[in-house]
Amino acid sequence: MCFCCSKFSMPEVYKPAPVGNYEQASLCRIPGLCLNFFLLELNDVAIFIFRFAGMGNLIKVLTRDIDHNAAHFFLDFENAQPTESEKEIYNQVNVVLKDAEGILEDLQSYRGAGHEIREAIQHPADEKLQEKAWGAVVPLVGKLKTFYEFSQRLEAALRGLLGALTSTPYSPTQHLEREQALAKQFAEILHFTLRFDELKMTNPAIQNDFSYYRRTLSRMRINNVPAEGENEVNNELANRMSLFYAEATPMLKTLSDATTKFVSENKNLPIENTTDCLSTMASVCRVMLETPEYRSRFTNEETVSFCLRVMVGVIILYDHVHPVGAFAKTSKIDMKGCIKVLKDQPPNSVEGLLNALRYTTKHLNDETTSKQIKSMLQ
């Protein structure tokens, strides 16, 4: 006998009886357990709820989206303007972001001093070639210094945005929807980060130039030769720059470290406030890209690629910051949905982003990552 509804257990489904706006059916199939089934129509969305007798626990098992923290709203990356409450942080971050495009242009045009360095190495006794190589490298190292210093400014900007977008009493979804200008700036930082790291990874001249600079500078010191440019990049700064450029994705590492530091310095703020901010941003981008009525509101064709890049950037950042990463079953990011959105684009436009997920994430190859996700990224 089923103790919760006093009916004899049997393989029988009792006919539904109306209960208010619900239809209720008692399914007594297992002795000692009564399972009541409810069906609710809400905005043309079927929500099925199961209640286990004696537990009083309602479990939502199906909605319009099994949402992984999905947020169904349009984030206006093209036209968002700061409200009065956003302006202070917005203006601080804007001072940094206005220099971002110039940094990318300088990095894209960076050609290196490979020829001069090879000539100097092949002819070590030729002083003119040594001077020529040094003269070519010094201004380039000045550029590398500018890139590194910008990463420090970007780190400070990110931490300011995180403080605004994770503060109580609002949820991450409420913050992103209410403070769209700050959300847009957060997206622009992620967009810049992926573009910078893509350019850096495809330009081996950067590390070659800097290595030659440090070797030559060390030799000059040993020989007590005054070195032009030494004051610009002293030994301490050179060490920090060396660590920065040794990373495959230095700007992403900067953001990852900044986010981790933000969490550790704000112990009164649950880590979920920060990781949920990241997962919500990923969900917003995915939903906008896969929902025709949202996507049709983009007036600039570049917004689609911007949105794709931001989605991938925030996934990678989440994977580096969250203890179990973006690929675990418990992740609040719908990785299968995000990968599908990427694969629905023209292949030549997203291969770099798929490679970023393959090679710059932290947890993809963990045992907790499903075979299906691994297969989707092969």
C-alpha positions in Angstrom: 0.0 0.0 0.0 1.2 3.5 -0.7 1.3 5.3 2.6 1.0 8.8 1.3 -2.2 8.5 -0.6 -3.7 5.3 0.9 -4.1 3.7 -2.5 -3.0 0.2 -3.3 0.1 0.2 -5.4 -0.5 -1.1 -8.9 0.6 -0.3 -12.4 -2.3 2.1 -12.9 -2.5 5.8 -13.7 -5.5 7.5 -12.1 -7.5 9.8 -14.3 -6.6 13.4 -13.9 -8.8 15.5 -11.7 -8.7 19.3 -12.0 -7.1 21.2 -9.1 -7.4 25.0 -9.6 -5.4 25.9 -12.8 -3.5 22.6 -12.7 -4.3 19.0 -13.7 -3.3 16.5 -11.1 -2.7 12.8 -11.7 -1.6 10.3 -9.0 1.0 7.8 -10.2 1.2 5.1 -7.6 3.6 2.6 -9.0 6.1 2.0 -6.2 5.1 0.9 -2.7 5.7 3.8 -0.2 6.2 6.4 -2.9 3.6 8.7 -4.3 4.5 10.8 -7.3 2.1 13.7 -8.2 2.4 15.2 -11.6 1.4 18.7 -12.5 1.2 20.4 -15.9 1.1 24.2 -16.1 0.7 26.2 -19.3 2.6 29.5 -18.9 3.3 31.8 -21.8 3.1 28.8 -24.2 5.9 27.2 -22.2 5.3 23.8 -20.7 6.7 23.6 -17.2 6.6 20.1 -15.7 6.9 19.9 -12.0 7.3 16.7 -9.9 6.6 16.5 -6.2 7.8 13.6 -4.1 5.4 12.9 -1.2 6.7 13.6 2.2 9.5 15.8 0.9 7.4 18.8 -0.2 10.2 19.5 -2.7 9.3 21.0 -6.1 11.7 20.2 -8.8 11.6 22.1 -12.1 12.7 19.6 -14.8 11.8 21.3 -18.0 11.3 24.9 -19.1 11.7 26.7 -22.4 15.4 26.5 -21.9 17.3 24.1 -19.6 19.0 27.3 -18.9 22.5 26.9 -17.3 21.9 30.5 -16.0 20.6 31.7 -19.4 19.3 35.2 -19.5 16.7 36.0 -22.1 17.2 39.7 -22.7 18.8 41.8 -25.4 22.2 43.4 -24.4 22.7 46.3 -26.6 26.4 46.1 -27.5 26.0 48.7 -30.2 24.2 51.6 -28.5 24.2 51.1 -24.7 24.8 54.5 -22.9 25.7 54.9 -19.2 23.0 55.8 -16.7 23.8 58.4 -14.0 24.7 55.6 -11.5 27.1 54.0 -14.1 29.0 57.1 -15.1 31.8 57.1 -12.6 33.0 53.6 -13.3 32.1 54.0 -17.0 34.3 57.1 -17.4 37.2 55.5 -15.6 37.1 52.4 -17.9 36.6 54.5 -21.0 39.9 56.3 -20.5 41.6 52.9 -20.8 39.4 51.5 -23.6 39.9 54.5 -25.9 43.6 53.4 -26.3 42.7 49.8 -27.0 42.3 50.1 -30.8 45.7 51.9 -31.1 47.4 49.1 -29.2 45.9 46.5 -31.5 47.0 48.5 -34.6 50.6 48.8 -33.3 50.7 45.1 -32.5 49.3 44.2 -35.9 51.9 46.3 -37.6 54.7 44.9 -35.4 57.3 43.4 -37.8 60.3 42.8 -35.5 64.0 43.1 -36.1 64.6 39.5 -37.2 66.9 40.5 -40.1 69.1 42.8 -38.2 69.4 40.4 -35.3 70.4 37.5 -37.6 73.0 39.7 -39.2 74.4 40.7 -35.8 74.5 37.1 -34.6 76.2 35.8 -37.7 78.9 38.5 -37.6 79.6 39.1 -33.9 82.8 41.0 -34.6 81.1 43.6 -36.9 80.4 46.5 -34.6 78.3 48.3 -37.2 75.9 45.3 -37.5 75.8 45.1 -33.7 74.8 48.8 -33.5 72.3 48.4 -36.2 70.6 45.5 -34.5 70.5 47.3 -31.2 69.2 50.5 -32.8 66.4 48.4 -34.4 65.5 46.6 -31.2 65.4 49.4 -28.7 62.3 51.2 -30.2 60.5 47.9 -30.6 61.1 47.1 -26.9 59.6 50.5 -26.2 56.4 49.3 -28.0 56.4 46.1 -26.0 56.7 48.1 -22.8 53.6 50.1 -23.9 51.7 46.9 -24.5 52.6 45.5 -21.1 51.7 48.8 -19.3 48.4 48.7 -21.1 47.7 45.3 -19.7 48.2 46.7 -16.2 45.7 49.5 -16.9 43.3 47.0 -18.3 43.6 44.9 -15.2 42.6 47.8 -13.0 39.7 48.6 -15.3 38.4 45.0 -15.2 38.5 45.0 -11.4 36.5 48.2 -11.3 33.8 46.7 -13.6 33.7 43.4 -11.6 33.1 45.5 -8.4 30.1 47.2 -10.1 28.7 44.1 -11.8 28.8 41.7 -8.8 27.7 44.0 -6.0 24.7 43.2 -3.8 21.7 43.3 -3.8 21.3 42.6 -7.5 21.9 39.3 -9.2 24.4 39.1 -12.2 21.5 38.9 -14.6 19.9 42.0 -13.0 23.3 43.9 -13.2 23.9 43.1 -16.8 20.3 44.0 -17.8 20.3 47.2 -15.7 23.8 48.4 -16.3 24.2 47.7 -20.0 26.9 50.3 -20.6 29.2 48.6 -18.1 28.3 45.2 -19.5 29.3 46.5 -22.9 32.7 47.7 -21.6 33.2 44.3 -20.0 32.5 42.8 -23.4 34.9 45.2 -25.1 37.7 44.2 -22.7 37.1 40.5 -23.5 37.0 41.3 -27.2 40.2 43.2 -27.0 41.9 40.4 -25.0 41.2 37.7 -27.6 42.3 39.9 -30.5 45.5 40.9 -28.7 46.4 37.3 -27.8 45.6 36.0 -31.3 48.0 38.6 -32.8 50.7 37.9 -30.2 50.5 34.1 -30.8 51.1 34.5 -34.5 54.1 36.8 -34.1 57.2 35.1 -32.8 59.2 38.2 -33.4 58.0 39.6 -30.1 59.7 37.1 -27.9 62.8 36.9 -30.2 63.3 40.7 -30.1 62.9 40.9 -26.4 65.2 37.9 -25.8 67.9 39.6 -27.9 67.4 42.9 -26.1 67.9 41.2 -22.7 71.0 39.2 -23.8 72.6 42.3 -25.3 71.8 44.4 -22.3 73.4 41.8 -20.0 76.5 41.7 -22.2 76.8 45.5 -22.2 76.6 45.6 -18.4 79.4 43.1 -18.1 81.5 45.1 -20.4 80.5 48.4 -18.8 79.1 49.7 -22.0 76.5 52.4 -21.6 73.2 51.1 -23.0 70.7 53.4 -24.7 67.2 52.4 -23.7 68.2 50.9 -20.4 66.5 53.6 -18.4 63.3 53.0 -20.3 63.2 49.3 -19.4 65.1 48.6 -16.3 65.9 45.1 -15.0 62.9 44.8 -12.7 60.5 45.8 -15.5 62.2 43.6 -18.0 61.7 40.6 -15.7 58.0 41.3 -15.4 57.7 41.9 -19.2 59.5 38.6 -19.8 57.0 36.7 -17.7 54.2 38.4 -19.5 55.4 37.6 -23.0 56.3 34.1 -22.1 52.6 33.3 -21.8 50.9 31.9 -24.8 47.9 34.2 -24.1 49.4 37.0 -21.9 46.3 39.3 -21.9 44.0 36.5 -20.9 46.4 35.5 -18.1 46.3 39.1 -16.9 42.5 39.1 -16.8 42.4 35.7 -15.2 44.8 36.7 -12.4 42.9 40.0 -12.0 39.6 38.2 -11.5 41.1 35.7 -9.1 42.7 38.5 -7.1 39.3 40.4 -7.1 37.7 37.3 -5.6 40.4 36.8 -2.9 40.3 40.5 -1.9 36.5 40.6 -1.6 36.0 37.7 0.8 32.6 39.1 1.9 31.4 38.6 -1.7 30.6 35.0 -2.6 32.7 33.7 -5.4 29.5 32.7 -7.2 28.7 36.4 -7.7 31.8 36.7 -9.9 31.5 33.3 -11.7 27.8 33.8 -12.2 28.5 37.2 -13.8 30.8 35.4 -16.3 28.4 32.5 -17.0 25.5 34.9 -17.4 27.4 37.0 -20.0 28.2 33.8 -21.9 24.5 32.8 -21.8 23.4 36.3 -22.9 25.7 36.2 -25.9 24.6 32.6 -26.9 20.9 33.5 -26.6 21.3 36.6 -28.7 23.2 34.7 -31.4 20.7 31.8 -31.6 17.5 33.9 -31.3 16.4 35.4 -34.6 14.4 38.3 -33.1 17.5 39.3 -31.1 20.0 38.8 -33.8 17.9 40.8 -36.3 18.3 43.9 -34.1 22.0 44.0 -34.8 22.5 46.9 -37.2 26.2 46.3 -37.8 27.4 43.0 -39.3 30.5 43.2 -37.1 28.3 42.8 -34.0 27.9 39.1 -34.7 31.6 38.5 -34.6 32.0 40.7 -31.6 29.3 38.7 -29.8 31.0 35.4 -30.7 34.4 36.6 -29.6 33.0 37.9 -26.2 31.1 34.6 -25.7 34.4 32.6 -26.2 36.4 35.1 -24.1 34.1 34.8 -21.1 34.0 31.0 -21.4 37.8 30.9 -21.3 37.9 33.3 -18.4 35.3 31.3 -16.5 37.2 28.1 -17.1 40.4 29.6 -15.6 38.6 31.2 -12.6 36.0 28.6 -11.6 37.3 25.7 -9.5 35.9 23.0 -11.8 35.8 25.0 -15.0 33.4 25.6 -17.8 33.2 22.0 -19.1 32.0 20.1 -16.1 28.4 18.9 -15.8 27.9 21.3 -12.9 29.0 24.3 -15.0 26.5 27.1 -15.4 27.6 27.6 -19.0 25.7 25.6 -21.7 28.9 24.5 -23.5 27.1 22.3 -26.0 24.9 25.2 -27.0 27.8 27.6 -27.2 29.9 25.3 -29.4 26.8 24.7 -31.6 26.4 28.4 -32.1 30.0 28.7 -33.2 29.7 25.7 -35.6 26.6 27.3 -37.1 28.8 30.2 -38.4 30.8 30.1 -41.6 33.8 27.8 -40.7 36.5 30.3 -41.8 35.1 33.0 -39.5 35.2 31.0 -36.3 38.1 28.5 -36.6 40.3 30.8 -34.5 37.6 30.9 -31.7 37.2 27.2 -31.7 41.0 26.9 -31.5 40.9 29.3 -28.5 38.5 26.9 -26.7 40.7 23.9 -27.7 44.0 25.2 -26.7 43.7 28.1 -24.2 41.1 26.7 -21.8 42.2 24.9 -18.6 39.7 22.1 -18.0 38.8 20.8 -21.5 40.8 17.6 -21.1 39.7 16.9 -17.5 38.0 13.6 -16.9 34.9 15.4 -15.8 34.5 16.8 -19.4 31.9 14.8 -21.3 33.0 12.8 -24.4 30.4 14.6 -26.4 31.9 18.1 -25.7 35.4 16.8 -26.5 34.1 15.3 -29.7 32.4 18.6 -30.7 35.8 20.4 -30.4 37.9 17.8 -32.2 
